[in-house]
């Protein structure tokens, strides 16, 4: 990594700019920060930058519009968009506009550093020009959540929608695998063609093959006529195969043959039909482990997992229970009905539950609660017993956000190191350091004493501590 890599930061929040400036500078980058997209364009016209980090929602030209303007000038410039309001629609639009990547706030500064290094290295190694993308009419995909794991999922959906590759979706039951498959279809060039799905569990090989591939008359007992299968019905569109782990080796071989040849032969027929179908598979069981155990074909696994998306369980989606609860309560309300409200006690019980059944369990719990509610108020007594009994428990110490906060860089330490870095760069000249940090000299002296920093004597003789000044303290942005 060259120490001369110059990063442009655009964000209207001073605290975010300061954190990024500090973290990136300490990791060897040159950094320039501005408050919005308009200032970013002015900075780009005045100098050269190797990558751009931009918030999406900013006054006076936002991040998406900034991507449009920058891509017109440099199609290969690494551009990373940031937002605290992540959604599938935003991720798809960011990727469609030409953003190199998309991250959610809050983020770990080390992850940002690693991402920038990968993007800069990729640009040095290749001169790939992104393919032109068709304009997408964004639709409501039914996926709700703004947690960091879901933002990763949104990004993968957007990327998968741009390709024709097979996709494998993994995740626990109830995490929304079919919703993800449908979203990939809805945002792809196949969206005008059929999206069909089948659950592979509980069907014999004969019935499953007849369902997917079709059959001729008399092919098996009960086959009284000729029937097309789902592959033929989904021609030009997408076919979603759920619970693939439950299928037999014999069926897996038949499916592999179809995926490799692109041709379907009805059960009982000798003639093949060429089909143009994108297959998306899913499993709640870890297929890689089943491959290692010899119960799932390795060649089919690798054929399906050209692109893989792993859905996080609801217990790992910090903050999404509240969003999903609001979404479901709104969707359960009949037209013209008054809004549904959760009591504080009910909301706390939902927040404390770990939802082993994931989003499906939450949806069913709220559906029950609404049915038992009165006057549009959902109380804790309306919730299922396994959720309501946790009313006395507090799981705050166990929540992922607490662990994440503990893992992030300490802002106090970052501020101390950043101040020392600026002082060293200015030769411990308090006046110059104050100008760089947009503070006054008394505040600089106070921070030096607070952090017990020691360095060269100030050339201008500013070593003595200033008298405490509350007015300056109120204007201390980085204290």
Order of alpha helices (4+ residues) and beta strands (2+ residues): beta-alpha-beta-alpha-beta-alpha-beta-alpha-beta-alpha-alpha-beta-alpha-beta-alpha-beta-beta-alpha-beta-alpha-beta-beta-beta-alpha-alpha-beta-alpha-beta-alpha-alpha-beta-alpha-alpha-alpha-alpha-alpha-alpha
